[in-house]
Amino acid sequence: MKLSDFDYELPEHFIAQEPVEPRDSSRLMVLNRADGTITHAIFREIGKFLKAGDLLVANQTRVLPARLFARKIPTGGKVEILLLRREAPAQWQALVRGRGLVAGKQLELPNGLTAEIIAVLDGPVRRIRFSRPLDDALMRLGQVPLPPYIHRPLENPERYQTVFARELGSAAAPTAGLHFTPELLKSLQEQGIGFATVTLHVGLDTFAPVKEEDPREHKIHTEWCEVSEETAEQINRTRAAGGRIVAVGTTTVRTLETAALHAPAGKAVVPWSGDTDLFILPGFRFRVTDAMVTNFHLPKSTLLMLVSAFAGRERILHAYEIAKQEGYRFFSFGDAMLIL
């Protein structure tokens, strides 16, 4: 296995810079793993490819307004902070931009909020302790961060949240879920398709390309996830009744397959919460995911490797070439793929 196996050429004009309206008007490529056939549709038509008794499982994480601006004390130099992970009520790991940001450096933010860098971690990552918990201040002062390949400002920040986003904690959106509308979810429910949620708080490393020539040597990012008792019961009932588990997004896949690793014989998953560093590469045996809704992913990314593990590398790369020929839009605000 080589890193170049997961590379492909993507001219910049294929990268979607803004979401389509309405959400469910994005395009949908349906890839059938059984025979390799590809069907083109509109996302709101996804119900045509699902069956009564199937269960959609989506990630209910909500993106933090994690981008903050501060000034160094006493010089007033500008600092940009991107919160990555909360370690305590007032303590975070964060990506920082600015000079001289060493341990002990004091920072000033609006509304009387101050912070101190208490540790230098990997590269530009720092451990920061704020003068008080950020819960309320974050809503007032923070901005929702967009992926680095999106260069246009987003007029409505809610378009970078799914309609089922509930649990605040992500640095990036689980973008496969952005295509769903309340009306579409209702129509699927009326069709006899179930809906359940898990939580995985997405880190910025989801956009980081793999650099090791052998992808198996790459250290996958660790993210916190949870499968509730209610969701585990829904999944196990669905499987027992012969229905399919349709994971909405790669983050949901990682969460479900992590929970499946802990399940005893006779059950698909068990309730589970904690950090996952599950790295899904070709050769992985999927235990619970029967179908997947996903977007089109970056070259050399762990996400492209995951969908290649699910559908086959050559088949995925062939589908991506067809997507380019047909003018599909790629990445976070792009079009969707349903892999059956």
URFENWO-V205641 format. One record per backbone hydrogen bond with DSSP energy under -1.0 kcal/mol. CO is the residue of the C=O (numbers start at 0). NH is the residue of the N-H. E is the energy in kcal/mol with one decimal. If there is no record, write none. Layout:
BEGIN
co=[CO CO]
nh=[NH NH]
e=[E E]
END
This chain:
BEGIN
co=[1 2 3 5 10 11 13 21 22 23 25 26 27 28 29 30 31 36 38 40 41 42 44 45 50 53 54 55 56 57 59 59 61 61 63 65 66 67 69 70 71 76 78 79 80 81 84 87 89 90 90 91 92 92 93 94 96 99 101 104 105 106 107 109 112 113 114 115 116 118 121 123 124 125 126 126 127 128 133 135 136 137 142 146 155 156 157 161 166 169 172 173 174 176 180 181 182 183 184 185 187 188 191 193 195 197 198 201 202 203 204 212 213 214 222 223 224 225 226 227 228 229 230 231 232 233 234 235 236 237 238 243 244 244 245 246 246 248 249 250 251 252 253 254 255 256 259 263 271 273 275 280 290 291 292 293 295 297 299 300 301 302 303 304 305 306 307 311 312 313 314 315 316 317 318 319 320 321 322 323 328 329 330 335 336 337 338]
nh=[4 5 6 299 13 14 329 24 25 43 42 335 40 337 38 339 35 31 29 27 44 45 47 48 53 193 245 195 247 197 165 166 168 169 65 82 142 80 78 107 75 71 69 96 67 94 92 90 129 86 87 127 83 84 125 81 79 101 104 116 72 114 70 112 108 130 106 128 103 126 124 95 120 93 117 118 91 115 137 139 140 141 66 149 158 159 160 164 61 63 174 176 177 179 184 185 186 187 188 189 192 191 52 55 57 59 225 170 205 206 207 2 216 217 275 200 273 198 271 231 232 233 234 235 236 237 238 239 240 242 241 54 289 290 56 248 292 252 253 254 255 256 257 258 259 260 262 266 226 224 222 283 246 338 248 336 330 300 209 304 305 306 307 308 309 310 311 315 316 317 318 319 320 321 322 323 324 325 327 326 334 15 333 28 293 30 291]
e=[-1.4 -2.1 -1.4 -3.0 -2.0 -1.9 -3.0 -1.9 -1.1 -1.7 -3.0 -2.5 -2.6 -3.0 -2.3 -2.7 -2.2 -2.5 -3.1 -3.1 -2.6 -2.2 -2.2 -1.9 -2.3 -2.8 -2.9 -2.3 -3.2 -2.5 -3.7 -1.8 -2.6 -2.2 -2.2 -2.4 -1.7 -3.0 -2.5 -3.0 -3.0 -2.6 -2.8 -2.3 -3.0 -3.0 -3.0 -1.3 -3.3 -2.8 -1.8 -3.1 -3.1 -1.8 -3.1 -2.8 -2.2 -1.8 -2.1 -2.4 -2.4 -2.2 -2.3 -1.4 -3.2 -2.7 -3.1 -2.7 -4.0 -2.6 -2.6 -2.3 -2.5 -2.7 -2.7 -1.2 -2.7 -2.3 -3.8 -1.2 -3.3 -2.1 -2.5 -1.9 -2.3 -1.9 -1.6 -1.3 -3.1 -3.3 -1.5 -1.9 -1.4 -1.3 -2.4 -2.1 -2.3 -2.2 -2.1 -2.2 -2.3 -1.6 -2.8 -2.6 -2.4 -3.0 -2.7 -3.3 -1.6 -2.2 -1.4 -2.5 -2.6 -1.7 -2.9 -2.2 -2.2 -2.2 -1.9 -2.5 -2.2 -2.2 -2.5 -2.5 -2.5 -2.4 -2.6 -2.2 -1.7 -2.7 -1.3 -2.9 -2.3 -1.7 -2.5 -1.1 -2.9 -1.7 -2.5 -1.9 -3.0 -2.8 -1.7 -2.2 -2.2 -1.1 -1.3 -1.8 -3.4 -2.6 -2.0 -2.1 -2.5 -3.2 -2.7 -3.5 -1.7 -1.3 -2.5 -1.7 -1.9 -2.2 -1.8 -2.0 -1.5 -2.4 -2.3 -2.4 -2.7 -2.2 -2.2 -2.3 -1.8 -2.1 -2.4 -2.0 -2.2 -2.2 -3.0 -1.1 -2.8 -1.9 -2.3 -2.5 -2.9 -2.8 -2.1]
END
